Amino acid sequence: FGVLYSGAVSRNSVLALVKNVSVSRSTEICIHPGFPAPKNVPHYPQTEYNDFIASNARKIEHDVLVDKSVQTAIRRRGLTLRAYDGEAKQ
């Protein structure tokens, strides 16, 4: 999912995914939520990495994941969000 919507994840796109995803299979949602790092601070030697971690898209992805309507849709479908380590998220 995340590869196709990289930098363009929205509440509506995640709700559409949740509505249509198979409940009998695992689906990986590859997004990197967070809060943007300060712009023009070279955290990494690769410019594109710095551009990514400073992007406001990370905050948007964070906001989508904590959105009540997304959480409600996930619960109604009987889905479980898991972190990279496999632990269920509340």
C-alpha positions as CSV (number, residue, x, y, z in Angstrom):
1,F,0.0,0.0,0.0
2,G,2.6,2.6,1.0
3,V,4.7,2.2,-2.1
4,L,1.7,3.2,-4.3
5,Y,0.7,6.1,-2.0
6,S,4.1,7.2,-0.8
7,G,3.9,10.9,0.2
8,A,0.2,10.9,-0.6
9,V,-1.4,8.9,2.2
10,S,-4.7,10.4,3.2
11,R,-7.5,9.4,5.6
12,N,-9.6,8.5,2.6
13,S,-7.0,6.3,1.0
14,V,-6.4,4.4,4.2
15,L,-10.2,4.1,4.8
16,A,-10.6,2.7,1.3
17,L,-7.8,0.2,2.0
18,V,-9.4,-0.9,5.3
19,K,-12.7,-1.3,3.6
20,N,-11.4,-3.5,0.8
21,V,-8.5,-5.4,2.3
22,S,-9.0,-9.2,2.8
23,V,-9.5,-10.1,6.4
24,S,-8.0,-13.6,5.8
25,R,-4.6,-12.3,4.7
26,S,-1.8,-10.1,5.9
27,T,-1.4,-6.7,4.3
28,E,1.6,-4.6,4.8
29,I,1.0,-0.8,5.0
30,C,4.4,0.8,4.4
31,I,4.2,4.3,5.8
32,H,6.6,6.2,8.0
33,P,4.6,8.4,10.3
34,G,6.4,10.9,12.4
35,F,7.1,14.6,12.9
36,P,9.2,16.4,10.3
37,A,12.8,17.0,11.2
38,P,14.0,20.6,10.7
39,K,14.7,21.5,7.1
40,N,18.2,22.1,5.9
41,V,19.7,20.1,8.7
42,P,21.9,17.4,7.2
43,H,21.0,14.3,9.3
44,Y,22.1,11.9,6.5
45,P,24.7,12.2,3.7
46,Q,21.9,11.5,1.1
47,T,19.9,14.6,0.3
48,E,16.8,12.6,-0.5
49,Y,16.7,11.1,3.0
50,N,16.9,14.5,4.5
51,D,14.1,15.7,2.2
52,F,12.0,12.7,3.4
53,I,12.5,13.2,7.1
54,A,11.8,16.9,6.8
55,S,8.6,16.3,4.8
56,N,5.2,17.3,6.2
57,A,3.9,14.0,4.7
58,R,5.2,12.2,7.8
59,K,3.0,14.3,10.0
60,I,0.0,13.7,7.7
61,E,0.7,9.9,7.9
62,H,0.8,10.1,11.7
63,D,-2.5,12.0,11.8
64,V,-4.1,9.4,9.6
65,L,-3.0,6.6,11.9
66,V,-4.5,8.2,15.0
67,D,-7.6,9.4,13.3
68,K,-10.7,8.0,15.1
69,S,-12.6,7.1,11.9
70,V,-9.6,5.0,10.8
71,Q,-9.3,3.3,14.1
72,T,-13.1,2.6,14.1
73,A,-13.0,1.2,10.6
74,I,-10.1,-1.1,11.6
75,R,-12.0,-2.4,14.6
76,R,-15.2,-2.9,12.7
77,R,-13.4,-5.0,10.1
78,G,-11.8,-7.1,12.8
79,L,-8.3,-6.1,11.7
80,T,-5.2,-5.7,13.9
81,L,-2.6,-3.1,13.3
82,R,0.9,-4.4,14.1
83,A,4.2,-2.6,14.4
84,Y,7.3,-3.7,12.5
85,D,8.2,-6.0,15.4
86,G,4.9,-7.8,15.1
87,E,3.4,-6.4,18.3
88,A,-0.3,-5.5,18.1
89,K,-1.0,-1.8,18.4
90,Q,-3.8,-0.5,20.6
